[in-house]
C-alpha cells in the first residue's frame, strides 16, 4: 500500500485496511486474487500528482482486511459503499482489478448517481461468456477456478502447499513479462495460512450467486463511463466486450507485453490512461 494506512470499520464485523493518499476528487482502488491493494502501488503516485485522492482498500478476507466468511461480490460491494460513507465521499470513481472489477461494477450499477467513472482491469464479470483471445488464451490459467470451486478438493490439495499453488498461478498469469520478485514474495506471504485459503475458496464458491447478481443488473445497461484494461498475454479485448454488453460508454486500453497485472507490469501506459480518464470524468 501507499499512503496513510488505517483500519476502517464498515459494519457487520468487517474491517477494511485502507491506504489513503493525496487530496482532491477520490478514486477507490480495489484489487483481485491472489494479490493485494499493493497492485496499485505504481499508479498511486501518478494519481496523487494529478490532483486525485487515491484510496486503496484490501477486500474483505484478503491481506489485512477481516470479516465474516461471506464473499458474494454483492456483499463486498456493500463493504465498499460503507467505506465511501465512512470516508465522507459523496461522489467518487472506482478502479477494480480481477475480482475487484466485479465488486466495482456492482457498486456502480447500484449507485450510478455517486460513481463518476469505472475502471475494470483484467476481469470478466461472472456470467460473461467472452472467450479470452490469443495470445492470452495460451497463457492465462484455466485450472484454478474449477479447483477452488470443487468442494473438498482444494482443501485436500492446497492446504500446506499454499505457496506452491499461488506461485504457479502468479507466474503463469503474469505472462512472459512476469512480476518483480519482491511483489511475488509479498503476495505469497499475504495468502499464506488457513484464513487466507478459506477466503480464496469463498471468493470462487459464490460463482452462481455472483452471476445471478450481475444478470439482475443488466437492464438497463450501466450509464457510468467505463475504461477497460486488458493485458496482451491475459484477458485482452475480452474485458472490453464483456463490459460493452453491460454498459453504454466503454473505451479500452490494450496493454502490450502485460499479463494479468497491467498496472504493475506496464505502469508507463496504465497510470497515464487512468489519469486521463479520471480527469475527463471526475473533475
N, C-alpha and C positions, 0 to 999 in steps of 0.2 A: 504494500500500500504506500501511497504518497500523501502527505498532508497530516493534519492532526487526527489521531486515531481515538475514537471514543466508542463506547458501547451504548446503543440506543434501545430502550425498551419499547417495543411496538405492540404489546398486548398479547394475551394468551400464552404467556410464558416464553415468548420469543424475544431474544436479544440479538440484535444485529451489530456486528463490528463494522464501523464506518470510518473511512478516511475522508476528511473534508478539507479541500484546498482551494484557495483563490476566492474571489468575490465577483459578484455580478449575476447574470442570469444562470440558473442552475441546470446542470445535466447530471442525472443519476446513472452511474455506470455499473452494470451487472455482469457477472462472469458466468461461465458454464462449467462443465465437468470434463476432465478432472483437474481444473485449475482453480485459482482464487482471484480475488479482486486485483491482485498484482498483475493480472493480464493487461490492465490498462495503464501500467506504470509509465510507459513511454509516451502515452498520449496526454497524460495529465499536464506536463509542463507546457505543451503547446496550447492546451485549452486555457490554462490559467493566464498564460502570457497574452492570449487573445481577449481576455476580459471575462472569462466564464468561471463559474464556481463548479468544480468537479468533485462529485460526491461518489466515492467508490464504496460499494457495500458488498460484504460477503453474504450470500444467500443462506437461508435457514439450514442448519445442519452441516454447513460447509465451513472449513477453516475455523475461524474464531467465533462464528455465529452459532447460536444454540436455540433449540426449541423443540416442541413435541414432534414425534415421528410421523407427521402428516406432510407429505411432499407433493400433493397435487398442485399443479402450477397455478391454479386459480387461488389456492391458499397462499402461495408465495407472492402472488400479485397483491393480495391484501396486505401482506407484510410491507411491500414497497409503498403502497398508498399510505399506510400508517406511518411509515418512516417520513414521507413527504410532509405529512401533517405535523409530526413531532418537530420537524425542522422548519416549519412555517412556510412551506413552499406552496404558493397558490398556482403557479404556472412553472413548468419545467419541461425539459426534454429527457428522453431515455435512450440509452445505448445498451444493448444486450448481446453478449456473445454466447453461442450454443444455448443451453437451457435458459440462460439469462435473456435471450432473444424472445423465447416463448413467453416468459414472465412479463417482459416489457410490452409485448404485443397485447397481452390481456389487460394490462393497466391502461394502455392507450385506447383499446376498444371500449372499456368501461368508463373512461374519464377523458374523452376527447376534448372536453372543454378546458381541461387543465394541462394536457400534454401537447406541447407546441410542435414537437418533432420526434421521430422514432428512428433509431438506427438498429438494424438487425445484422449481426455479423455471424456468418457460418452457422446458421440454424435453419432447419426445415421444420416448420411447425408440425406438431403431432396431427396426423391425418393427411398431411400433404404427401402426394404421391409422385412428386417430381423426381426424376432419376438424376443422380449425380453424373455429370458428363465427364468424358475423358479430358485431361489426364487424371482428374481427381478420382475417377472410378477405380483406377488401378492402385491408388494409394490409400484412400480413406477407408478405415476399418468397417467391416460389416458384421463382425463377430461379437462385439462387446454387448450390444443391445439384447440379442437373444439370450446370451449367457446370464446377464444381470437380471433379466425378467423371469428366468426359469426357477420356480420355487425349489429351494434347497440346493440347487446345483452350484450357484456362486458361493454360497456359504461353505459348501464342502471343498470347492476347488481353490477359492481365493483366500480364505482365512489363513493367516500366517504367511501368505505369499503376496500380500498387497503390493509390495514394491515391484515385484517382477511383473505383475498384472498391469499396473498403471504405467510402468516404464514401457512396456510393449505397446500400449495404446498411444502414449505420448509420442514415441519415436515414429510409429507408423503414420499417425495422423498429421504429424508435422511435415511430412513430405521430405523431399531431398534437402531442403534448407535446414531442417532440424530446429531445435530450440537451444539456447545457451545452456551450458551445463549447470550454471547456478540457478537458472529458472526451473529446469527439470528437477533439480535437487529440492528446491523449495516446494514444488508441487507434490513430489513423492512424500516429503515429510508431512505435508498438510493432510494427506489422505491415508495416513498410517493408523491402524488400530480399529477396533470393533465399532466404535461410534461412527467413524468416517465411512466404513464399509456399509453399515446399516443405512446411512443417509444415501449413499450411492444406489443401493438397491431400491430404496424408497423413491428416488427420482425416476427410475426406469419402470417401476412396477405400477405406476399410475397412468400408463400409456393410454389405456382405453378411456379412462375418465378425461384425460387431457385432450384427446382427440374430440370427444363429445363437447367439451367446453369450448374448444376452438370453433367447431362446426356451428355451435349455437350463436356465434358472433359473426357469422359470415355475411349476413344480410341485415342491414345494409353494409356495404363494404366500408372499411376504415377510411376516413377522410383526412386523418393526420398525415402530413408528408413523411415519406419513408425513404431512407437511404439503406440499401442492402449492400453488404460487403461479402465477397466470396474469394477464397484463395484458389489460385490456379490449380494447385495439387490437392484440393479438397472439394468443397461443395460447388465452387464456381458459380455459374449462372443459375443453378438450381435454386439458390436463395432468392434471386430476383423473381423467377417465375412463380415460386411458392407465394411470395408476398403480393405479386401482381394480381393473383387471383383473389386477393382479400383486401386490397387497398386501391384507391383511385389515383394516387400520386406516388409513384415509385421510381427512383433512379438507382443505378447500380454502379458499384466500383469493383471491377475485377482486379485482383492483386497479383501481378506476375511473380512467380517464384515461391509464393507463400503456400503453406498448407492450411491447417485448421486454425492457425493463430496469426492472422494478418496484422493485427495491431502490435504484436510483438515482433513479428518477422520482417515486416516492412513498414515501420513507423514513419519512414520518409514519405510514404504515399498515403497511409491511413490517417495520420494526425492532421495534415493539411486538408484532407477531404472532410474530416469531422468539423474542423474549424469553419470551413467554407459553408457547409450545410447548416450548421447551427447558427452562423452569422446571418444567414438568409431567413431563418425561421424563428429564432429565439430572441432576437433583439427587441 
